[in-house]
């Protein structure tokens, strides 16, 4: 996927190390909004740390283990989606997302996530796509529900964000349940 139109003025395209300065500035801008939910917001603190995160995803892409995309609105980076994990052999992956609050409520994350799941299930043959989020992240839960995912349970104290262990709801959709696959 080189570039995919989400709306007339929004597109989904790869985030690469050469985007590090723009990526770091974007994360700095949205840090307070996504910080309670997205660990990356505490890792990306400058251009170099942004470049390191993007390079990790380029390396994952090269190993077929993940990828990261940005959501640009009128040419400005406003969010993104990623396959945090991608295991082609087992047929499972985990999708993650984030968005600038100024772009919230337009359905961009749901559209982008649908494209990512379509690709994972219909092109790459994934059997299971996971979505993990904090039980307090109502917006993320709403997207999982709009995507037709099933809540499977809560992993207690599953991951740290800014030094505090967080619970994670695990949502999933199976290939047999995905509308584009039927």
VMD Tcl script that draws the C-alpha trace (Angstrom):
set ca {
  {0.00 0.00 0.00}
  {1.69 3.21 -1.12}
  {-1.11 5.68 -0.43}
  {-4.79 5.19 0.21}
  {-7.48 7.87 0.23}
  {-9.60 7.79 3.39}
  {-11.62 10.91 2.47}
  {-11.28 13.69 -0.10}
  {-8.65 15.39 2.09}
  {-7.21 12.50 4.15}
  {-4.83 9.74 3.12}
  {-3.13 6.76 4.72}
  {0.50 6.21 3.73}
  {3.69 4.71 5.10}
  {5.56 6.49 7.88}
  {9.29 6.16 7.22}
  {12.46 7.31 8.99}
  {12.71 10.35 6.70}
  {9.39 11.49 8.31}
  {11.04 11.55 11.76}
  {11.00 15.31 12.29}
  {7.34 15.63 11.31}
  {6.47 12.49 13.32}
  {8.23 13.77 16.47}
  {6.54 17.18 16.18}
  {3.17 15.48 15.73}
  {3.67 13.22 18.77}
  {4.76 16.24 20.82}
  {1.56 18.03 19.77}
  {-0.75 15.09 20.70}
  {1.20 13.76 23.70}
  {-1.30 14.93 26.35}
  {-4.24 13.56 24.37}
  {-2.81 10.12 23.55}
  {-0.40 9.84 26.50}
  {-2.76 7.97 28.83}
  {-3.29 5.27 26.21}
  {-0.31 5.10 23.85}
  {3.14 4.14 25.17}
  {4.84 5.50 22.07}
  {3.88 9.02 23.18}
  {6.38 8.73 26.04}
  {9.11 7.17 23.88}
  {9.10 9.68 21.01}
  {10.48 12.85 22.57}
  {12.60 14.29 19.75}
  {13.54 13.69 16.11}
  {16.11 11.02 16.92}
  {13.76 8.97 19.10}
  {11.09 9.41 16.41}
  {13.55 8.15 13.80}
  {14.38 5.16 16.02}
  {10.70 4.18 16.34}
  {10.13 4.55 12.61}
  {13.31 2.58 11.87}
  {12.11 -0.22 14.16}
  {8.95 -0.42 12.05}
  {10.95 -0.40 8.79}
  {12.98 -3.28 10.25}
  {9.75 -5.06 11.24}
  {8.44 -4.53 7.70}
  {11.61 -6.05 6.27}
  {11.09 -9.12 8.50}
  {7.32 -9.16 7.72}
  {6.54 -8.59 11.42}
  {4.77 -5.20 11.45}
  {4.33 -1.85 9.75}
  {3.34 1.74 10.50}
  {1.27 4.25 8.52}
  {0.44 7.88 9.01}
  {-2.87 9.61 8.45}
  {-2.34 12.91 6.65}
  {-5.11 15.49 6.35}
  {-4.46 18.15 3.73}
  {-0.78 17.19 3.85}
  {-0.40 17.40 7.65}
  {0.34 14.31 9.78}
  {-2.67 13.92 12.09}
  {-2.48 10.35 13.34}
  {-1.67 6.86 12.33}
  {-2.20 3.16 12.46}
  {0.19 0.29 12.81}
  {0.42 -3.42 12.91}
  {2.23 -3.61 16.24}
  {2.67 -7.33 15.82}
  {2.31 -9.37 12.65}
  {2.97 -13.11 12.64}
  {2.27 -14.48 9.17}
  {3.14 -18.03 10.21}
  {0.57 -18.16 13.03}
  {-1.89 -15.92 11.18}
  {-2.29 -13.35 13.95}
  {-1.61 -9.64 14.22}
  {-2.43 -6.67 16.43}
  {-3.55 -3.31 15.09}
  {-2.98 -0.04 16.95}
  {-4.03 3.55 16.25}
  {-3.68 7.14 17.41}
  {-5.13 10.48 16.29}
  {-4.84 14.22 16.81}
  {-7.85 15.44 18.82}
  {-8.53 18.03 16.08}
  {-9.26 15.14 13.69}
  {-11.38 13.09 16.11}
  {-14.98 12.29 15.33}
  {-14.58 12.09 11.54}
  {-14.40 8.30 11.28}
  {-10.78 8.35 10.08}
  {-9.54 5.76 12.54}
  {-12.39 3.38 11.75}
  {-11.76 3.77 7.99}
  {-8.00 3.34 8.35}
  {-8.41 0.31 10.64}
  {-10.85 -1.29 8.19}
  {-8.29 -0.95 5.40}
  {-5.57 -2.43 7.61}
  {-7.77 -5.36 8.61}
  {-8.91 -5.89 5.00}
  {-5.28 -6.09 3.94}
  {-4.28 -8.38 6.81}
  {-7.21 -10.77 6.32}
  {-7.95 -10.65 2.60}
  {-4.45 -10.12 1.16}
  {-2.15 -11.69 3.76}
  {-4.49 -14.39 5.05}
  {-4.44 -13.49 8.73}
  {-6.85 -15.63 10.76}
  {-7.09 -13.28 13.73}
  {-6.67 -9.52 14.18}
  {-6.41 -8.17 17.74}
  {-7.13 -4.74 19.14}
  {-5.87 -3.94 22.64}
  {-6.88 -0.88 24.62}
  {-7.31 0.43 28.11}
  {-10.70 -0.36 29.66}
  {-10.99 3.41 30.26}
  {-10.37 4.37 26.62}
  {-13.98 4.79 25.49}
  {-13.06 6.05 22.01}
  {-10.87 3.04 21.31}
  {-13.53 0.66 22.61}
  {-16.10 2.33 20.33}
  {-13.85 1.78 17.29}
  {-13.39 -1.90 18.18}
  {-17.17 -2.22 18.41}
  {-17.71 -0.42 15.06}
  {-15.24 -2.85 13.51}
  {-17.37 -5.76 14.71}
  {-14.75 -7.05 17.11}
  {-15.52 -9.25 20.10}
  {-14.31 -8.40 23.60}
  {-12.43 -11.46 24.82}
  {-11.28 -10.26 28.23}
  {-8.85 -8.09 30.15}
  {-5.14 -8.67 30.59}
  {-4.36 -7.25 34.01}
  {-1.24 -5.12 34.41}
  {-0.30 -5.97 30.82}
  {1.90 -3.04 29.79}
  {3.61 0.01 31.29}
  {2.84 3.57 30.24}
  {4.96 6.29 31.77}
  {5.98 4.06 34.68}
  {2.49 2.76 35.56}
  {1.23 -0.72 34.71}
  {-1.98 -0.68 32.66}
  {-4.74 -3.21 32.07}
  {-5.63 -4.02 28.46}
  {-8.90 -5.16 27.00}
  {-8.37 -7.67 24.21}
  {-10.77 -7.41 21.28}
  {-10.50 -9.52 18.16}
  {-12.06 -10.30 14.82}
  {-11.53 -13.60 13.06}
  {-11.18 -13.93 9.30}
  {-14.42 -15.91 9.20}
  {-16.21 -12.94 10.81}
  {-14.71 -10.18 8.66}
  {-17.32 -8.83 6.18}
  {-14.88 -8.43 3.25}
  {-13.85 -12.07 3.62}
  {-17.36 -13.54 3.46}
}
mol new
graphics top color blue
foreach p $ca { graphics top sphere $p radius 0.5 }
foreach p [lrange $ca 0 end-1] q [lrange $ca 1 end] { graphics top cylinder $p $q radius 0.2 }
display resetview
